[in-house]
Amino acid sequence: MGIMRKAGAFGVAKMVYDQARKPQNQARIKKAVANVQSRRKGGQPPR
């Protein structure tokens, strides 16, 4: 049972990694990080 769980977790992690490598998704991630950072500083979110 533990092997199946590890294999499933590995499959999900690989899928997330592959999606994060796409340029359009990298832009989304950078925008989201900038929004979170600006909110934590108390500033206005960039548009």
N, C-alpha and C positions, 0 to 999 in steps of 0.2 A: 504494500500500500504506500509506503514512503517513497518508493522509486517513481510511482505514477504521479504523486504529488509534486516531486521535484521536477519531473519531466514537464508537467503542466505549467509550473512556475517558470521554467526555463523558456518554454514556448511563448508565454505572455511577455516575458522580459525581452525576448528577441523581437517580437512584434512592436513593442513600444520603442525599442532602440532603432529599428528600421524606419519607423514613422518619424522619429525625431531627427533623422539624418536628411529628410527631404527639405529643400530650401524654403518652400512655402510654410512648412511647419516650424522651421527655425525662426522665421520672421514672426510667426504667431507667438512662439515661446518668448522671444525677446520683448515683444510688445507687452505680454502679460507680466513678465518680470519687471519691466519699467513701470507698469501701472501699480503693481504691488509696492515697489520701492517708493513711488511718489506718495502713495496713500500712507505709508508708514512714516514718512517725513511730514505729512500734513499738508502737502502741496496739492495743486490741481493735477488731475491725471492728464497726460499728453494725449492729443487727438491726432 
